[in-house]
Amino acid sequence: MLAAIAALPASLGAQNINLGDALGRWGYGDDSVKADNLARWDMKGFSVRAEKNRAFVELGGVKVYLGAAVVESNGRMFVAKRDFDKTIAPVLAPQAVSVPHIRTIVLDPGHGGKDPGNLNKRMGLTEKTLALDVTKRLKAILEAKGYRVLITRTRDTYVELEDRTAYANRAKADLFLSIHFNGAESTSAAGLETYCLTPAGQYSTNDARRSAGNTGAEAGNAHDRWNILLGYYVQKTLVDKLEGEDRGVRRARFKVLCDLACPGVLVECGYLNNPAEAANIASPVYREKIAQSLADSVAIFHARVYKLARKTSTPPPQAKPKETAPSAPARPRSPLSPSESSVTRR
């Protein structure tokens, strides 16, 4: 990892990184703070933006949340060392260490059975149904690209959160995507979010209480560097393709992410309570567009990690000829029998 701790004001301490110095070593331009407490660095058309007292940075135009707010001192921007090591550096300069071999992907349609998820009663929209629809569309696209794809539920069944993760682990999944749709009390809430597992020692993005008990390590933290890179490409691709509001790459200790033995993210594909977004989501054409965007993000991530380690990583699969039906994947024992019931929140 890049050593980038500069001489800091005593008030900032040794656990902060001079962001301009760090980016400068990678060839980014000047970090002088411009108007409105904003700083920007550019290299080959890619920009990094940071704003004083904001708990996020923008990487290539995508909002990525940090564990602590950006600090300005003497015209320079500083970020917490953990944020630099666990969030910024893995996106800007991923290292060829334990590069994932991507062949098997497990998709998880959120909720199901007696747990409907978010609702739009006026339009008759149910998160569990929409999530399953997008998941099946995504499965078909990924299989056509040559991936082995499994899903945690194939119908309207109620599945424990831990069973979803256990299923992915038994399948020896290389990637895990949990598909959801958002909801809020305000009908003005809109946009797209992608969640990665929160690094150990850090508060989750939506943890308003900031209690020390919510900063522990989870098994899934073994894949921190790939979780954030996958999350970044998923969010960027969704925002670019769907032209939706960027609500950022966020952090959470969702149960389905905590015990994963592979990189994984949870995706919120829009707000069911927002009239405009709900109208889009109600359209099968738009849901196909969501699925295609997610498939594109997987392909971009796979190409990126393959480039990091060509000699050891599995290359992106080639699309199967249209006249050849994709072979059925060999499934592990599924926890999702009709007699079983479970699932609380994400």
N, C-alpha and C positions, 0 to 999 in steps of 0.2 A: 504494500500500500504506500502511496506517496507520502513522504515525510514533509509536512508543510506547516509546522508550527513556527510562526515568526516571533520576534520579540514583541510581547503583548503588554498593554497597560496592566498594572498589577490587579486592577479591579476585574479584569477579564479572566485571569487565571490561565493555567496550563492546559485546560481541557477545551480550549477554543482554537479554531483554525482561521487564519487570515485567508479568506476565500480568494482574494485577488492574487496573493502569492501562490496559492495552490494551483489556481487555474493558469497563472502565468507560466508555470513549469510545463504545462501541457500545450502552450502556444496561444492561449487566449489573450486578447488585447487588454488595454488599460482598464483598471477598475475604479477610476475616480468617481466619487459619488456625484450624481447629477442632481437636477432639481427634484423636489418631492421625495428626498431620501431614497432615491432609486440608484442602483448601480447595474451596469450591463457589461458583459464580456462577450466577444464574438470570435469565432474561428471557423473559416470555410463555410459560412452561411448558417452555422449553428450558434445560438445565443444562450447565455445563462443570465438570468435576471434575479436580483435580490433586493428586497425593500426592508428598510429599518423597521424593527418591531413586528414583522410579519413572520408567522410560523410556517412559511413555505418558500420555495424558490421555483422559478420557472426554468425548465430545461427543454430547450427546443420548442418553446411555446406551450409546454404542458406543465400544469401546476402540480408540484410534488411536495407533499407535506413533510415537515420536520418534527422532531420531538421538542425543540426549543426555538424560540423566536430568533431571528437574525438581529445581531447587535452591531451598531455603528460606533466607531471610535476614531477620532482624528481623520475623518474622511475615508475610512476603510471599513469594509464589512467583515464580520466574524460570524462563524457558525460553530455550534457544538461539535467537538471532535467525533462523537458518536454519529451525529447526523452526516458528517462528511464521509466517515468510513462506511456507514451502513446504507446510506441513501444516495449521496451525490456521486461518490467515486464509482460505485458499481454500475451506474448508468453511463457516466461519461467515459470511464476507462475500465471496463470489466476485465478481470484477470482470468487466465486460462488455468484455473485451479478447480479440480473436481467438476469439470464441464459435464452437464447432463447429456446422456444419450437418449434422444427422443424418438420413441417408436409407439409406445402405448399411452393414450390420453384418456383420462377418466373425466367425464362431464357430470355435473351434479345439478339437476333442476331443483331449485329451492322449494321448500315446503312440500305440501302434498297431503292427501287424505283429509283428516279432520283439521289440519292446519292450512288454511287458505292463503296465508300471507296477506299482503296488502290488497285492498279492494277499491274498485270504482263501481259502486252499486248502480249509479245512474246509467252507466254504459254497459253494465254487466261484465266487467273485467275482473278477473281473479288472478293474482300473481302466480299461484301454483300451476294454473292451466297455461298461462303465457310462457312461464319458465320452461315447462315441459315441451311446448311447441318449438321454442327457439332451440332448445337442446337437441331435439330430434333433427331439426334442419341443420344445425351445426355438425352433428354426427355424420349425416349424409355427405356434407361437403368435405369433411376431414377424411372420411373413408375413401372418397373419390380421389383424394390426394395421396392415398396409400398408407395412412395411419391406421393402427389398430385402436378402435374407439369403443369404450364401454360407458354405460350410464348407470347411475345409482338407483334410478327408478324409471320404469318404462311406462307406467300408468299412474293413475291417481291414488297412490298409496302413501302411507304415513311412515316415515323412516327416521329412526333416531339419528341425531347428528353424528355421534361416535361411530354408528354403523356405516355412514357414508365414507368417513375417513378410513375405517378398517377395510372396507371394500376396495378402496383405491390402493391401500398398502398391500393387500393380498394379491391384487392384480399386478403388483409391481409397476404401478403407473409411473411414467416419466414426467407427466404434467397433470395438473388438476385444475379445472375451472368450475366454479359454482355460479350458476346463473340466477339472477334475481331482478325484480323490479321494485323501485323505491316507493315510499309513501311519506306524506307529511300532513300536518294539520292545515298548513297554508296551501292554497291552490296555486300560488305564485312560485313555489319551489319547483325547480326544473334542473335538468342536466344529468350528466353521466359521472359515475364514480367507480373507481377500482380500488379494492382493499387488498393489502398485503399484511402478513403477520407482523405484529409489532416487534422490533428487536428487544432483546433482554435489556432491562434497565431503563427502558423508555416508556413514556405514557402513550396510550393510544390517542388517535386524533380526536375522537369524540368523548374522551374521558374527562368530563368537566370537573369531577371530584378530585382528580390528581392524587389518588390515594396510593401509598407505597405498596400496598398489597397487589396492585395491578401492573407491576413492572417485572414480574418473574420471567424466567426462561421457559420455553416450550420446545418440544422435540423438533417441531417444524423450523425453529430458528437455525438449524443446521444448514438450511438452504437460503439464508437471508439474502445473499448476493444475487441469487437467481430469482428469488421472489420479487425483488424490487425491479429487476430488469424486465421480467415478464410483465409485471404490473404496469411498468412504464409503456411498453409497446402495446399492451391491450388498451390502455387509456388513450394514448396518442392516436391509435388507429380508429377507435370508436369515435373520438371527437372529430377527426379529419373526415371520416367516411359518412358519419351521420349528421355532421354539422351541428352537433348539440353543444350545450353549455359545458365547459370544462370545470367540473367540481373537484377534480384532482385525484391523484394517487394518494390514498389515505392508509392509515395504519389501524388495525384492530386485532384483538385476540378472539376472533370468531372460532367457535368450537371446530368447525370443519377445516380450519387451517392449522390448528395448534399441533396436531399429532401426525401431520402428513410426512411421509418418507420421500417426498419429491417436491419440486417447486409448485406452488399453487396460488391462486388468487380468487377472490369473490368479486363479481361484477354486478353493479346496479345499472340496468340498461334503460333507465328513465323513470319518471314519476307518474304513477297511475292517477294521482289526484290533480295533476296539472291538465287542464282541458286540451291544450294543443298537443302535448306529448301523449296523452291518452288516446287522442284521435289517431295519431301516427301508430302507436303500439297496437291499436285495434286492427290495423291493416296487415294482412298476411304478407303483402309485398314489403312492408317496412320490417316485419319480423325476419323475413328472408335477408334483408339488408343487414340487420343486426348480426345474424348468423354468419353471413359472408365476411363482415368486418372482423368478427372474432376469429374466424378461420384465417384471415389475412394476418392478424396479429400473431397468431401461432407460427405461421410461416416466416414472418419477419424475425421473431425471436429465435426460431430454429436456425435460420440462416446466419444470424449473429453469433450464436454459440458454436455453430459448426465452423465458422471462420476463425474462431478463437483457437480451436484445437482440431484441425483437419485430420491429423493422423490418428486420433483416438475417438472422435465423436462420430455418431451416426449421421450421415448426410440426410438432408431433407428428402423424403420419399418422392418418387416420381408418380404423377397421376396415372391411374390405371386406364387402359384403353376402354373407350366407351362400350365396346361390344362385349367386354369381359365383365361379368358380374363379380363384385367384390366378394371374396371368400368370407364366411362367417368367422369371427374371432373366437379363439378358444377361451371361454369365460371361466374365471374362477368361481367357486361357490358363492352365490349371491346371498347377501343378508336380507334381500328384499322380497321374501315370499309373501303371498297375499295374507297369510295369517298373522304376520308380524305388524306391529304398529309402533310408531314413535316419531319424534322431531319437535323441538321447541323453537328457539330462534336460531338464526344463522349460526 
